[in-house]
Amino acid sequence: MLVLDTTTGKEITAFDIVGDTDDMFFDPERKRVYLAGGEGFIDILDARVPTTVTRLARMNTAAGARTALFAHEQARLYLAVPHRGAQRAEIRVYDVRD
């Protein structure tokens, strides 16, 4: 992932994020970015200071679970987990409040 200065176009920082990322959401209240990736993780980034975006956490999910929806008003992140082998299809709900 690249973080760019929108005024100058210069690169601020770059770092690896979860593979096969399908959805990315910004939480304006908590100044966090949530990335859902089919590699089997959700990355949570701290964007309180735009010039120093860092990873807060990497949460295990399930292989192929990359489709998500962030409901800001409910402070919930919904993740669709597909059926794969013994893995059952389900919707996981994450409370993003501190």
Secondary structure, 3 states (H helix, E strand, C coil): CEEECCCCCCEEEECCCCCCEEEEEEECCCCEEEEEECCCEEEEEECCCHHHCEEEEEEECCCCCCEEEEEHHHCEEEEEECCECCECCEEEEEECCC
